[in-house]
Amino acid sequence: MTLNVVKKTQLEWEYDSLAVYMDSKVAWNQLKQEVIEFCVNEEIELYRLKDLPHVIAKELASEFIALLPQPSGSEIIADGQHAIELEQRLQWKSKFEKICAEATLLQGNYHKLGTYVRDPSAWFYLKETVLLFCLREEIHLYDIVTLRYAQAEYLMNLFVELISVPLDREFLGDKQFALEVEKRQEWKRRYLAFREQSDAEMHREHRIADLSVGHQFIRTGQIRSRTLLTFQDMDDLLSDEKFNSPDILKSKPFPLTELAPIDAEPIQALIDQVEKDVFLPIVHEGHWIYLLRTKGEWSIHDSQPFADGSIFSNDGLNLTERQRSIYMNCIDFLAKMHREQDFGAVVYLTSGQQPVGNDYECGTHVVTAWRMLADRDYVKPTHDQILMELLNRQVPNWRELKQSREANRTSSHSASSHHGMERLDGTQSSSSKEASGEKENHQAAMTKTIDTMQGLSQSTVARRDKQETGVGTVGRDSELGEEEIKRLASVEAFDPSSNLRRTRPESSNGRSDLPPTTFTTQSFTIPTEREKEFLRRIAELDNALEELLNKAEEFKEIKQAKIKELTGKVEFERKQGRTKALEQNESILSMQEEIKKYEQAEVAARTIHEAISGALVDYKKHPTYESYILFQGKADEVIKAYSHTLATHRNKDKIVAYNILGLIAGLVVFYLAYAAIDYFSDPKRRGCSIWQTDSGKKVNRIEDAVDALNPMQMPIQAF
């Protein structure tokens, strides 16, 4: 059996349903044999028209009819016409397959895209319009998830607002119609611009960003002292079970201005435990700080000094630009976490231990603060010691990797000593220095911004000096120094296995002059316990609907497998010359009936899923008792109409076998239950009576009668 036979059978089953896309249903019925034969020969899955918007499906169907072979006037014309028709068919087939593939992707991600929309019900009812617009304009809307959350949310809500206006020239008028078309085109240009920018940032970040200290070492063979800890690094350090406090609750590290509602719930759960102190590690604009609640009072803890270089801020006027941004966003964050209730004054404190020019040790100060809260005897480590701890934790075999890398480097150096490689005295040839200088100039020209939504693991920090010192970025150092150069005046790349450091002085103005982040804290509200229970039950219903949809897909797969099996049987019978007996073949008739039942079950499952999902969208929008009554009525109606189809067994052989197995299992369970009851009802545990002989039972009866004569077992009135 070939693939074409399967397609042919599938098309035969769904041929009549495709008539809705044709101008003439009568002509479509007359062309059935010709269309099926043409689709089989050209390997065209025409039944996929049902997955497309009606307008596009109708256009493609009209073009398809025009492609059907037409009788030729002469041999010469036929030869020339054949080449033209063949080219047209190939173009149409390519176009059809591309549209079908795009529609499948968009439909598969449609529900997820609705999470960005303020009005999910509008998004649900606009599905046909959205598909039509995206397919016509060749917009890959599902790629919007690669954008920042705030960007995606803005674009999606603007898109819904634009797409909700029907493009009807008679209704809108020529002027307004042209204006609406231009609005949609402007949205398309803006979306493509965001996508282009996002792709460029992603490619740049993937080239230069390190996911962790361990990743930096694996990638480069060294660790830079000026390495800023990433989310992965902070999580590894703060999750160390040796540093836990029963009186202080600690959250996972999170970005202050891009906290999604789903990530806010566990933090809310910590804050709601008012009898406990809370420690919240936070990153904002590439800088690690922490929020601390002690005895009900909140405070922000920084490690860099205030704007005037001091560590005291009585009036809050001497905060740096970034510290003001941190303060305002922390206030906004706490207001939402406390559901707009009073949470008292928030004090901004700093240890001042990270001076201007040191823009990489902030994570170390946060980790140290937590460990000293959990363990008063903890000795404060240096930033290098923290990096070494991470290296040992993330790459336990780093010494073996280093030795292997050095061995490879030595062999390569011996073979290429005259090609700009490093010399044994630690210097570089002129060509290597020039290449290094060009690389540094190129890196200095690039400005990078923190993507706090995706975290430090995929981002770098904007710098205004000559070399970036962002998230684990690594540069090649040009000279080997014998003496230590202080960290505050140099970039240090250290060898984890020795105390020798290769240094190069670098000027730095820190990161306090970074521009504030473009996107402010995402709006969200923390649900009450009743709302959480409501959301839990909604999620349970969503899961049940998802399982039903998966069942519909299972029915579809079984149906297709049955069609394939049936096609094979039919082909076998035809090859054996038993074509006339096909209509009376009980096996084939039984399979056809079974296929029909699976098709009906698939339709029933999808109908129930779509109807209840649509009604659920409206109910979630207005979850009142009256809305629930309407929702329940719609659900009961569709369940009553289609549940019988799903309750009908589609394979009688299986149900008979299951019933026999069930009967046997029931008898076994009954037998074991009776035996257990009989055994435990005998105080002397003399075994189950079922397994005893008749004479043995009589002996047991005598033994029981003897025991019954015990005066202690008889009522007092008997004496």
N, C-alpha and C positions, 0 to 999 in steps of 0.2 A: 504494500500500500504506500502510495506517495503522499506528499504533503498536499498536492492538488486535489486528491480525492477527499481529504478531510475538509478542505476549504469548500469544495463543491457541496458536500453534505450540509455544512454549516450554512451556506448561502441558500440552499434549497429550503432549509428550515425557516429562515428569516426573510425570504424573498418578498412575501406578501406584505410584511410590515414596512418595507422600503417604499411602498407605493405612495406614502404621504409626501415624499419628496419629489414626485414626478408630476408633470403638468397633466398627463393623461393616464389614469389608472388602467383604463381598458387597453391602451397601447402597451403599457408596462406588463400587463398579464400576458399579452400576445407575444411579447419578446422574451419570455421567461427562459426558454431553452437556449436562445441565442445569447442572452446576457450571461447565463451561467457558464456556457461553453467559453465565451470570451474571457470572463473573469478567471476561469481555471487556467486557460492558456497563458494569460498575462500575469497570473498570480496576484490578482487584485482582491483584497478583502473588503468587498463593497459593503458588507454588513456593518462596518465600522462607521458608516454615515450616522448611525443612531447615537454615537457618542459625541457628535458635533452640534453646535447651535443650528437651529432649524434653517435659518437664512443661508448659512454657509453650506449646509448639507444640500439644500435645494439647488444652490449654484453649482456645486460640484456634480450633482446628479444630472443637471442639464448639460454640463460640459461632457459628462460621461456618455450620454445618449448620442451626442454628436460624434463621439469617437468610434461608435460601432461601425464595423465594416459596411461599406456601401458598394453596390454593383458598379463595375467599371464599363466604360463605353468601348474601349479597345485595349489591345495588349500594350500598346505604347503608353497610353495614358495610365493604364493600370500600373506599369512599372514605375513611372514617375510619381504617381499618386501614392504608391505603396511606401516610398521613402519618406514622403511628407507625413503620412498618417502614422508611420512608425515613430517619427520624431515627436509628433504631437502626443502620442500615447505615453511615451517615456516621460515627457514633461509633465503631463497630467498625473501620472502615477507618482512621480517624485513629489509633486506638490501635494497630492492627496496623503501620502505617507508622512510628509513633514507636518501637515496640519493635524493629522490624527495623533502623532507622537506628542506634539505640543499640547494638544487638548488633554491628553492623558496626564501629562505632567501637571498642568494647571488644575485639573479636577482633583488629582491626588493631593495637592497642597492647598486646596481652596479653604477647607475648614481651618487650617493653621493660619492662613492669612487673615481670617476673620478676627483673630485675637488682637490685631492692631486697630480694629475699628470700634468706635464708640457705640455704634448701633448695630449689633450683630444681626438683628432681624432684617434690616435693610440690606446688609451684605448677603444674607441668604436668598432674598427674593431677587437680587440683582445678578444672580449667577449667570443666567443666559446672556444678559447684556455685557457683563464683564468678559465672558468667554469670547463673545463676538468682537468686542473692541480689541482685546489682546491678540486674538488670532489675525485680525485684519491689519493691525499696526505692528505685528511681530514683536510684541513686548513680552519678555520673560518675567512676568510679575512675581513668580515664585522666588526669584533671585533677590527680592527686596529684603529677605531675612539676613542677607550679608551686610546690610547697612546698620548703622547705629540705631538703637531702639527708638530714640527720639526722632531721627530722620524718617525711619520706616513708618512710625505712627503718624507723623505729619503728612507724609506723602499719601498714605492709605486713606486717611480721612478726607483729604482734599480730593482724592480720586473718587471716593464714594459720592462726595458732593457734586462733582462734575458729571459723573456717569448717571446720576439719578435724574438728570434733565434729559428727556427723550429728544433725540435728533429728528424732529419732524418739521420740515420746512414750512408746511402749510400752517401748522400750529404756532410756530415761533416767528415766522416771517423771515424774509431773506436776510435782513440785517442781523437779527438776533441769532439766526441759524449760523451765519458766518462767524459771529462772535463766539458761540459755543464750540464750534469746530476749532477755532484758534485757541481757546482755553485748553481744550484737550491736547492739542499739539504742543502747547507751552508746557503742560504737565509732563508730556512724554519727553520733551527736551530736558526738563529739570530732572526727571527720573534717570535718564541715561547719563546725565552729567554726574549725579550722585554715584551711580554705579561705576562710572569710569574712575572717579576719585577714589572710591572704596577699593577697586581692584588695584589701582596704583599703590595705595597705602599698604594693602595686603602683601603685594609682591615685594615692596621695599622692606616691610617689617620681617617678612620671611627670610630675606637675605641677611639682615643684620641682627635680628632679635634672638635672644636666648631664652629658652623656657625656664631655665633654672641654672644654678651654679654648676650642677653636674652636667647639664647639657652644654654649658660653655666650655667645660674642661674636655668633654668628649669631642667637641667641634674644633677646638683650637689647641688643646694640650696645655693650657695654662689658665690661670684665674687672675683677673685684674682686681687689685685692691679697691679700686673705685667702682666696684660692682654694686648696683642697687638691687636689693632683694626683690624677687618677683612674688606673685601670689603663691606659686608652688613652694618657693623657699619659705615664705612666712607660714604657710600651712604646715609644712614639715616641722618647723621649729616650734610653733605654738601648740602642736598636737602631741608633743613629747609627754608621755604619761608620767614621767618623773616629776613634772611640774603641774600639779593639780591642787586646787584648794576647794574644800567643801563649802566654804563661805563666799566664794567669788565665782560667778558664772562667766564663762568666756564664749564668745561667738567665733565663727570662722572669719578670716579677713574678708572685707567687702569694700567696694567702691562707694564713696559717699554720695555722688551725684547721679549714679546710674543703677540704683537698686531696684530691681524688678519686684512686683508685689509678691510673687511666689517665694522670692528669697527673703522677703521682709518678715514672713511668718515665724520662722525659728528665732529670729532676733526679737520679735514681739513677745514670744513665749518667755524668753529670758527676762525681758524688761517687766513683764507682768508679775514676776516673782518679787514683790516689793520688799520682802524681808531679806533678800540677798543683795550683795554688791555685784556690780556688773562691769565687765571689761570688754570693750569693743574695739578691736584693731581696725583702722580705717586708712584708706589711701585716697588722696585728693591731689590732683594735678601733679602726680609723680612723687608725692611726699607722704610718708607714713606717720600717722599720729594715732592716738587712742582716746576714746571717750571712757570715763570712769565714773561710776555711781558709787559713792561711799556714804552710807547712812542716809540714803535718800537724796543726796545732793550730787548734781552732775558737774563734771569739770572736763575741760579739753586739755590734753597733755601733749605739748610739742617739745622738740629737742633743739630747734633753732631759736636764736634770740629774737627779741622784738626789733622794730624798725630803728630804734635809737641804740641798739646794741646791748640793752639791759635785759634782765630776766624778770622785771617787775612791770606790771601793767595795771595800775589802779583804776584808770578811767577808760581803758580800751582804745585810747586815741593813738597809741604808738604801735599799733599792729601793722605788719607789712601788708602789701596788697593781697598776697596769698593767704595770710593769716586771717584777714577780714573775710575772704571768701570761705575759708574753713569755718569760721565762727558763724556766719550767716547760714551756711548750709547745714551746720550741726543744729542750729536753732530750728530750722525748717524740718529737719529729720526727726528731732525729738518731739516737736509739736504733732507730727503725724503719728509717731509711735505712742504718744500719750493721748491720742484722739482729741487733740485740741484742748485738753485739760491742762491746768496749771502744773508745771513740773519744776517750778522754782527758778532761781537765777543760775546761769551757767558761767563758771569762771574759766578764763583762758590762762593756763599755766605753761611755763616752759622751763626746762632744765638749763638751757643755754649751752649744752655740752656739744652741740653741733654748730660750729661757727660758720659764718659766711665763707664760701669757698669750698666747704665740705658738703657736697650734695648727694652723698651716697650712703651715709651711715644711719639714716633715719630709721630704717627697718630694724637694725641692730638695737637701737635704743628702745623701740617698742617691745621687742622680744625680751630684752634685759629687764624692762619694767615689769612685765608679766611674771617672769621667773623670780624676781625679787619679792613680788607680792605673794607668790605661792611658796617660796622658800626664803626665809630671812637670812639664812646662812649662805645664800648663793653669791659667788664672787663674780663681779662684773667682768665680762670678757672684752677683748678688743674686737674690732670688726674683722680683722684677719682670722682670729680664732673662730668666729662664727662661720666665716667662709669655709674654714677647714672642717668644722663640724658638719656643715652641709655636704661637703665633698665626700667625707667618710660615710655619711648617711646615704647619699644618692648614688655614689659610685664606689662601692667598697673595694673594688679591684683596681683603683686608679693607679696604684704604683706599677702594677704589671702593664697597664696600658701605656704609662709614661715610658717605661723601659723599652717597650716594643716600638713606640713612636721615635725615641731617641736612636734606636738601632737602625730604623729605616732612614732617619735623617742623616746619620753618619755615613751610611752607604751611598745615599744620594749625594751628599756633600763631596765625597771622594771622587765621584764620577763627574761632578759639575763644578769644580772649584774655580773655573775661569768664566763662569757665566752669571756673574752678579750675585752669587750666593754669599752668605755671611762668612767672613774669614775667621780663623781660629783665635785671633786676638780680640774678637768681639766686635770689630768694625764691619762696615758694609762697603761694597764696591760702589762707585759713583752711579752706575746704572740702577742699582738696587735702591740707593738713596733717592734718586730722582723719582723712581716708581713709587716709593713710599711717600714722598712729598706730594706727588700728584694725587695719591689715594687720600691723604689727609685733607688736601684742599677740596677734593670732591666731597668728602664727608662733611667738611665744615660748611659747604654750600647748602647742604640739605637741612631743612628744619623739620622737626618731627614733633608730633603732639601725642599726648597720652590719650589712649582710647580706654577710658575707665570702664566702659561697659564690658569690654572683652578682657580687661585686666592687664596687668603689667607683663604677663607672659607673652603677649603678642604686640608689644608697643615699645616705643623709645621716647626719650624726653627731649623737648626742644631746647637747643643750646645756642648761645650767641658767641661762644669762644671758639677756639680753633679746632677742638676735637670733641665729638659727642661723648658723654659719659652716661649713657642711658642704661637701658635694661640689659646688663650683661654684655655690652658691646666690647669688642676686642680689637685693639690696634697693634701693629708690629712696632716694637720699640727699637730705636736705632743704635743705642750704645749700651755697653755693659759697664755698670758702675761698681766700684769696690766698696763704696760707703753708703750708708743709709741716707736717704733724703726724706725729710719729713713729709707725711702724707698731705698736709694742708697746702704744700707748694709744689706738688708733683703728681704725675700719673704713675702708678706703680703696678707693674705686672710681676707677680711673684711666683716662684717655683715652689709648689707645695712640699717638695721633699728636701728643701734646703733653706738657709737663711739669706742666700744671695738674692739681690733684687736688681732688676734692670729698670732704670729710672730715666725719666725725661721731664724736666720742669715744664709746667703748664700753668698759664694764668687762667683764673676762673672767677666769675662773678656770681657763682651759685645759681640757684633757681628761683630766688625770691622775686625776680623781675619777670617771671613768666606771665603771659597774658592769661586772664581767667578763662576757664573752660567755657565753650560755646553753649553747651546744653546744661540747663539747671536740673535740680533734682526732679525726678519723674513724679508726677502726681499719683498718689494712691491713698487708700484708706485701709486701716487694719480692721478686719471684720470682727464683730462680736461673736460670743459663743453660739448664739442662735444662728447667726449668719454662717459660721463655720459648719454647723450641723447641716444647714440648708445646702451649702456648697458640697458637703460630703455626700449627701443624698443625691444631689444633681450629678456628681461625679460617678456615683454608683449606677444611676440610670444611663449616663453617657457610656459607661463601660458595657452595660447590658446591650445598648444599641450597637456599639462597636462589635460586640460578639455576634449579634444578629447579622450585621453587615458582612462579617467574616464568614458566617455560615452561608450567606448568599453567594459569596465567592467560591465557597466549597461546593455548593450545588452546581455552580457554573462549570467548575473544573470537572466534577463527576459527569455532568451532562456532556461536556466535550469529549471526555474519555469514552463514554458510552457511544457517542456518535462515531468516534473513531473505530471502536470495536464493531459497531453495526456495519459501518462502511466496509470493513474488512470481511465480514461475513457475507455481505451482499456481493462483493467482488469475487469471493471464493465460489459462491453459488453460481454466479454468471459464468465463471471460467469452467465450471463443471457442466454447463449447459442446462442448468435447472432454473432458468429465468421464470418460467411460467408458474413454478411452484413457490415463488417467493411470497406471493400474497397469502398463501395458506400455511406458510412456515410458522409454527407456533413460537419457536424461539425468537424469530425476527419480530413477530407481532408483539411478543412480550417485551422485548428490548425497546421497541418503539413506544409502547405504553409507559415503560419506565422512564425513558427520556422525556416524555411529555410531562410526567409527574415532577421530575427534577426541574424542568423549565418553569412549571407552575409554582413550585416551591421557591425558586429563585425570585420570580416576580413578586410573590407574596412577601418574602423577607425584605426585599428592597422597598416595596410599597409601605410596609409597616415602619421601616427605618426612616424613610423620607418624611412620612406623615407625622410621626411622633417627634422627629428631630425638628421639623418646622414649627410644630406647635410648642415644643419646648423652648425654642428661641423666643417666641412671644411671651411665654410664661416667665422666663428668666428676666425679661425686660420689665415686667410689672408683676412681681410675685405676690399678688393679693389672693384672698380666698375666692373672690369672684373669678379671677383669671384661672385659678386652679380648677374650678368647676368646668370652665370652658375647655381647658387643656385635658382634663380627665375625660370629658365627653368625646372629644376628638380621638383620644387614644383608645377608649372603649369601642368606638365605632369601627375604627380600622382593625383593631384586634379581633373583634367579633366577625368582621367580614372575611378575614384571611387566616385566622388561627386554625380553622378546620383543615385548610390546605396543608399547613405545616404539621398538623397533628396526624395526617394520613401517612401511613408507611408506604415508602416507595419501592422497597424490595421485600416481597412476600417471603422469599426463601430465608432471608435473614431473620425476619420476625418470628417465623416458625422455629428456627434454630434457637433463637434467644429464649422463646417461651419454653422449649424443652429443657434448655440449660437452667432456666429459672425454676422450673418444676423440680428438677433434680437437686438444685441447690437448696430449695425450700424444704424438701424432704430430709436432706442431710442436716440442715439447721434444726428442724423440728426433732429429729432423732437425737441429736447431740444435746439439745435443750432438755428433752425428756430424761435422757440418761443422767445428765447433771443434777436435775431436780431429784430424781430417784436416789441418786448416790448421797447427796447432801441431806436428804430427809431422814436418812438412817443415822441415828446418833453414834452407832458403833462403826460406821463406815465399812460395812462388810461387802461392799461392791454393789454394782448396779444389778437389780433383780432381773433385768432382761438377759443378762449373761449367766444367771445361775440355773442349775438343774432343778427339777421339781422336788427331788428329795432334799436338796440343799435348802430350798425355800421352807420345807416343812421343819427342818432342824432349826432354822432361824425363827420360825413361828414358836416353836417350843421354848427357845431361848428367851424370846420376848415375853412369853407367858410366865416363865420363871422370874424374870425381872419384875414383872407386874405385881408379884406377890410380896414384894419388899414392903414391909409396914411403913417405911418412911415415904413411900410413894403413894400411899392410900390416904383418902380423906379421914379426918379425925372422927367424924360421925360414925365410921364403920366399927369402932371399938366400943 
